[in-house]
Amino acid sequence: MMPSAMAGNQAEEALSDAVRTALSQALLQSGPPVPVLPTAQDRQQFDAWRNATSRTLSKWMDVAEDRQEFLNTLWYEARRAGLSLSLVLGLIEVESAFRKYAISSAGARGYMQVMPFWVHSIGDGNESALFQTQTQLRYGCIILRHMMERENGNLFFALGRYNGSRGQAAYPQAVLAAQKKWLQPVD
C-alpha cells in the first residue's frame, strides 16, 4: 500500500494585489531547469551533491534519468527561490514520499503537495500542470518562500502555514527531521 500524501487543513488565504502580482511574476519568469554553475568548483560541488543525493533518492526513484532530471530541477528551483536544498528535499519526503503524481485527501498534488487553488490564485488555472516536475517544484518553492516571508523567517511557523497546520508541531518537526538526512556542504 502506498503511503498517503501529507496535507493539513490548508485553506486559501486572501492575498493582496501586490503579493498576488509578485507571486505570479515569479511563476512566469522562465528559464530552463539547468543549474547555473559559473566555475569548475561550482560544477564539482553540484556533481558531488547530485551524486550523493541521487544515491539516497534511489530508494524512492528507481530510474537514474528520472532522479537526474528531478535533482537538476530541484537545484534550479530551490536556488531560484532562495531555499535550502535539504529543506525542500525534507519537505518533499514528508509531503509525498517523492511521488510525482501523489494526491492527498485534501486534493493537494505532486511532489510538494500544492493545492489547486494556487494555480487559480497566482497561475494560469491549469491544475494538470501541477504534475509537471518543473511547474510543481516552482510552485512549491515559491509558495514556501512566500510562507517564510509571511512568518518573518520563522521556519517552524512557515512550514505549518505551508501545510495548513500552523502552530502544531508534528508537521514542522517531521520536515526538519527529514531535512537532516539531506544536509550536505553545498546546502
C-alpha positions, 0 to 999 in steps of 0.5 A: 500500500502506498503511503498517503500524501501529507496535507493539513487543513490548508485553506486559501488565504486572501492575498493582496494585489501586490503579493498576488502580482509578485507571486505570479511574476515569479511563476512566469519568469522562465528559464530552463531547469539547468543549474547555473554553475559559473566555475569548475568548483561550482560544477564539482560541488553540484556533481558531488551533491547530485551524486550523493543525493541521487544515491539516497533518492534511489530508494524512492526513484528507481530510474537514474534519468528520472532522479537526474532530471528531478535533482537538476530541477530541484537545484534550479528551483530551490536556488531560484527561490532562495531555499535550502536544498535539504529543506525542500528535499525534507519537505518533499519526503514528508509531503509525498514520499517523492511521488510525482503524481501523489494526491492527498485527501485534501486534493493537494498534488505532486511532489510538494503537495500544492493545492489547486487553488494556487494555480487559480490564485497566482497561475494560469488555472491549469491544475494538470500542470501541477504534475509537471516536475518543473511547474510543481517544484516552482510552485512549491518553492515559491509558495514556501518562500512566500510562507517564510516571508509571511512568518518573518523567517520563522521556519517552524511557523512557515512550514505549518502555514505551508501545510495548513497546520500552523502552530502544531508541531508534528508537521514542522518537526517531521520536515526538519527531521527529514531535512537532516538526512539531506544536509550536505556542504553545498546546502 
